[in-house]
Amino acid sequence: MNSSSNTLKWRMLLVTMLCYLFFYTGRHNFGWAIKGMVAELHIPYSTIGWISFCMLIGYAIGQFINGNLADKLSPKLMIATGAYLSILTNIAISFSNTATLIMILWGLNGFFQSMAWAPGAKLINNWWDEHERGKAFGFYTMAAGLSSAVTYLISIVLLQQGIEWRMLFRLPVLLLLITATILLIVAKDKPDENENTGNAQVDAQETAWLDRYKEAFKNKKFLLTSLSFGFESMARYGLIFWVPVHFLGKNWKENPGNIWVTFLLPVGMAIGALCFGVLSDTMFKGNRLKAIIVGMSVSAVLSILIFIVPTQQIALSGLLMLLTGFFVYGPQACYWPLSPDMLGSKLTGTGVGIMNMCGYLFAAIGEPFLGYVIDITGDSNNIFIVTAIACVLSASIAFFVSRMGEKTKVEQIWPNKGDYTG
């Protein structure tokens, strides 16, 4: 690979990361608006959970549709369109005064937000070959983790300035407007025919949209891996959405240090994504399932420790939050390469979309349940027990899939489906 091609593939990765770095400003801002929204509009936490449920269901449906479309349409156009529509929806929510309207708009926002991840994965896969896939997806997943950190940081600063909850839906998304426009101008969907990027599968023969779904759904190991990812996402979103509620308490201004404890969660997530992506290619020798098992098992233990440790112990709580973010989100960098590894590069978008759909369906189920748990127990600390259970289930399913891999060679089950080594 010549230096020009190497520069191009890094440019495509970095501009996609830059855009996704601010995508969560239109999604993870909701958790920080809950306190003000509940106080002003008198919405119970169980209803808040259902509002989040609608967003996650919208996202799941969108992943199922948009992942497949990413294998046919322009990835960069899909990402930019999703960004612009999400911005408009967030602004509309900031002027809403009823739970019903917010629920509808937030559900639509979930669909619009889903137009970015699978197309971004498709764009990256077009430029990076299988030998560096873990590293590339690790960087991409790190951008998503950092996006949570950026959104958390902006929200914390705005809250400390006394900004009302409605502004959390107006100001942060302006950064997404800028980065989505940059991606639209700079990014290229795939290399030109005369550009050798090392990815020999970029120009794979096109498959009909229905056949793409059929090929993915008949792959049992891929479906079980998606189920494992579902429980991982339930744990991740349970933390992302409800940790601010838990640590803000009834009056966070009395304990201002607690608000910074929450910020360590997405910081740990960002670091974990990069580390797990690189380690899956190096230490784990491409055995991404083993990395997933390790990460989710440790996450279960850490969730129990958070449940035990009082929030007043800020230093210890902060360390646990950092480590939990690291281990609960890091494995995501190992899930995404399993799509092209198991299904082949021509189904990258479809596979990522189906896997992410499964993840957000499970996350959607978890949100109202966690809200209900808080309502009936009066203690937000119980969310960490639910998170621990989800982590155990994720690790157990991944372990089962890895044992399936030991019994028979992947090439014998799914010929010509990529280079899966897990």
N, C-alpha and C positions, 0 to 999 in steps of 0.2 A: 504494500500500500504506500503510495507516494505521500509526501507531506501535505500537498494540496487537498487530497481526499481526507486525510486525517484531520486537517483543520475544518473541513466542511462538516464532518460527522460530529465533531465537538461543538461547532457552531449551532447545529440543529438541536443537539441535546441541551445546550445551555439556554437557547432562546425558548425552548419548550419548558424547561425548568423555570425560567424567569416568569413566564406567563402563569404557570401553575402555582408559583410561589405566592401569588395574590388571589388565587381562585377561592380559597376558603374565606376570604373577607366577605363573600356573599353567601356563606353557609354556616361557618362556625361562630359567626357573630351572634347567632340566636341565643346561645347559652348565656351570654352576658347580658342580654336584654330581658331575660326572664323575670328577674326581681322587679324591675321597673314596670314591666308589662303586667305582672300579677297584681302589683299595688294599684296601678291606675285603672286597669280594666276588670279587676276582680275575677281573674281566671284561676280555677283550681289547678294544682300541679298535674292531676290526672289528665285534664284537658290539654295542658301544655305538652304532656307526653304524646297525646293524639295528634297535636299539631306537628310535632317532630316526626311522628309516624307517617303522616301524609307526605312530608318532604322526602323521607327515606323510601317510601313506596314509589313516589314519583321518580326518584333517582334510580331505583331498581328497574322499573319499567323502561326508563330511558336507557339504562345500560344494555338491556336486552336488545333494544332496537338500534341504538346508536353504535354499539360495538360492531354489529353486523354491517351497518352502513359505512363504518370506517374502513372496511375492507374493499369498499366500492367507490366511495366519494372521497373528496379532498379532506384529509385530516385537519389541516390548518384552518380551512374555512369552517369546519364543524366546531372547532375549539373557539374561534373568534365569535361565531354566531351565538354559541351557548353563553359566552361571557357577556355579550351585549344584552341578551334577553334576561340574564340573571340580574344584571345591574338594574334594569328597568323594573323588575319584579321586587327587588329589595326596596327601591325607592317608593313603590306603590304601597308596600307593607308599612313603611314609616308614616303613612297618612291614614292607616286603617284604625278603626275603633271597635271592631267586634272580633270575637274569637273565630267566628265562621269565615269571615273574609280573610283573616290572616291565615287560617287553615288552607283555604283554597289557593291563595297566592303562594304560600310556602310549598304546597304540593307541586305547583307549576314550576317553582324555582328549582325543586329537586330534579325535574326533568331537564331543565335548561342546564343545570350544573353537570348533568351526566354526559353532556356533549363534549366533554374535555378529556376525561381520563383514558378511555379506550382509544380514541383517535390519537392522543399523544403517544400512547404505547405503540400504536401502529407506525407512527412517524419515526419514532426512535428505532424500532425494529427494522425499518427500511434502511437505516443508515449504519447499524451495528450488527456484526456477525455473532454467531452463537457462542464463540469462545470468550467474548467480552460482554455477553448479554447480561450476566449477573451484575457486573459493574455498572453498566449503563442504566439498568432498571433500579439499581441501588441509588444512584444519583437522582433519578427521576422520583423515586419514592421519598428520598430525602427532601426534595423540594416540596412534596405534599406535607411532610412532617413540619418543615419550616414554615409552611403556609399557616398551619395551626398556630405556631409560635408567633408569627407576624400578627395574625388576627387577635390572639390573646393579648399581645403587647399593646396593639392599637386600642383595643377595648379597655384594657386596664388604665391606660393613660387618659382616655376619654372619660372614664368613670371618675378618676381622681380629679379631673377638672370640673366635675359636677355636670357633665353633659347628660341630657335625658336619653332614655332608651331609644327613642326614635332616631336619634342621630347615628346610632350604631348601624343603622340600615342605610344611611346616606353617605357618610364620610369615607369609611374604609373602602367601599367598592370603587371609589374614584381611582385608586391605584390599579385595580383590575382593568379599568378602562384604558389606562395608559399601556400596560404590558400586553394586553390582548391586541392592541393596535400595532405594537412593535412586532409581535409574532406574525401578524397578518402580512406585514411588509417584508420581514427578513426570512421567514421559514420557507423551505422547499419540501414538498411532500415526500419525494424520493430522489435518489441520484439520477442524473441523466445516463443514458445508455453508455456513454463514453467515459463515465466516472467509475473507477473501480474502488469500491469502499470495503471490499472483503465480504459483503453479504451477497452470496450467490443466489439467495432465494427471493430477492426483491421482486423480480419479474416473473414470479411463479404464475402458472396458468390460472386465469380467473375461474371461480366456481360460482354457480348460481346461488342466490341468497338462501334459498330453502335447503340446498345441499350443504351449505356451510353449517347451518343449524343441525342437520342430520348427522354430519360427521362428528360434531362436538358431542351431541347427546348420546351417541352410541359408544363413547369412550368412558368406560366405567371408572377407571382410575382418575380421570379428569373430573368426573362428577363427584366422586368422593372427596377429592382435593378441594373442590368448590364448597362442599359441605363443611369441611374443616375450616375453610376461609370464612364461612358464614358465622361460625362461633367466634372466630378471631375478631370479626367485625363487630359482633354484638358486644364483646368485651371492650374493644377500642372505643366504640361510640358511647357505650355506657359511661366510660371515663371522660371522654371529651365533652359530652353534653351535661353530665351531672356533677362532675368535680367542682366546677365554679359554684354551683348551688350549695354543695356541701361545705366548701371552705369560706364562702362569703358569709354563711350563717345568717342570723337575724339582723346583725348590724356589723358589717365588715369593717366599718370605720373604727370600731373599738379595738380591733386587732388587724391593723393594716398589713402586717407581715404575712397574713394568710393569703392575701391576694397574689403575692409573689410566689407562694408555694405552688399555686396552680400553674403558673407560667413554666415551671420546671417540667411539667408533664409533656407539652409539645416539644420542648427543647430535647428531652430524652428521646422522644419519638424520631426527631430529625437525625440525631446522632446514630440511633439504632438502625434506621433505614440504610444509611450509608455503610455502616459496619457490617450488617448482615449481608448486604448485597455483595460486598467485596469478599467477605469470608466464605460465602457460598461457592465462589469460584476458586478460592485458595484453600483455606483450612478444611472445608467440607468437600473439596474436590468435585464440585458440581452436584453433590448430594443435598439438594435443597430441602428435601423432606426432613432430613436429620436436623438441619438448622431450625426448621419450623418447630419440631418437637421440643428441642432445647429451649427455644424462646418462649413458647407458650407454657411449658412446665414451670419455668422460673417465674413467669408472670402470675401464675396461680398462687405461688407461695408469697410473692410480694403483695398481692391483693389482700391476702389474709393478714399480713403484717400491718398494712395500712388500716385495716379494720380494727386491729388491736391497739395501735398507737394513737393516743389522744391528739387532736388537732392543735392543742396548746404547745406541743413539742414541735416547734416550727422547724428546727434544724433537721431533726430525724424525719419528720413528715416530708420535708423538701427533698431529702436524699432518696426516700422511698418513692416519691413521685417521679423523680428523675429516672430511677432505675426501672420503674414500672413502665414509663413511656418508652424507654429503650427496648425492653423485652417484649412488650405487647404489640408494638408497631414495627419493630425491626423485621420480623418474619414476613411482613408484606412484601419486602423487596425480594423474597424468595418465592412467593406465590406467583407473581406476575410472569417471570421467565418460564414457569411451568406450562403456561399456555402455549407459546410457540414450541417449547421442548416436547410436549405431549401431542400437540395437534399439528405442528408444522407452521412455518412462517406465514403461509397464505391465509391461515385462520387466526392470526394473532388478535385482530380486533374482535372477532366473534368470540373467541375464547376468553379474552379479558372482559368483554361485556357480560358474558354469561356468569363468569366467576364473580364479578363485581355485583351483578344482579343478585346472586345468592347472598353475598355479603350484606347488601343493604336490605334485603328482605328480612334477614335475621336481626339486623340492627333495628329495623322498623318494629319488629315484634317486641324487641327488648325495651324500647323507649317508653311506651305506655305502661308496660309491666313495672319498670323501675319507678315511674311516677306514682303508680298505684301502691307500690311497696312503701314509698316515702309517705304517702297520704295515710295509710293504715297503721304504720308503725310510728310515724312522727319523727323518724330518725333517718337522715340521709346516709348515715354510715353503712347501712345495710346494702347499699349498692355494690360494695366491694365483695360481699359474699357471692352475689349473683355473678359479678365479673370473674371471680375465681372459678366458679363452676363452669362458666363458658370457656375459660382458658383450658381447663382439664379436658373438656369434651373435644376442643380443637386439637389438642396434642394427641389425644387417644385415636382420633380418626386418622390423623397424619401418620401415626405409628402403624395403624392397620394398613394403610396404603403402602407404606414402605416395606411391610412384610409381603404384601402382594408382589412387589417388585423383585423380591428375593426368590420367589417361587418359579418365576418364568421370565424370560427375556421380553422386554417391551417390543422388540422388533417382531416377535412371534405373534403378539396380540394385535398390534396396530402397525403393520408394515408401512414404511415411508411416512411416518408421522413425526419426524424430527429426531433430535439427538438426546432425548430424555435420559438422564443418568442417575435419577434419584432412586 
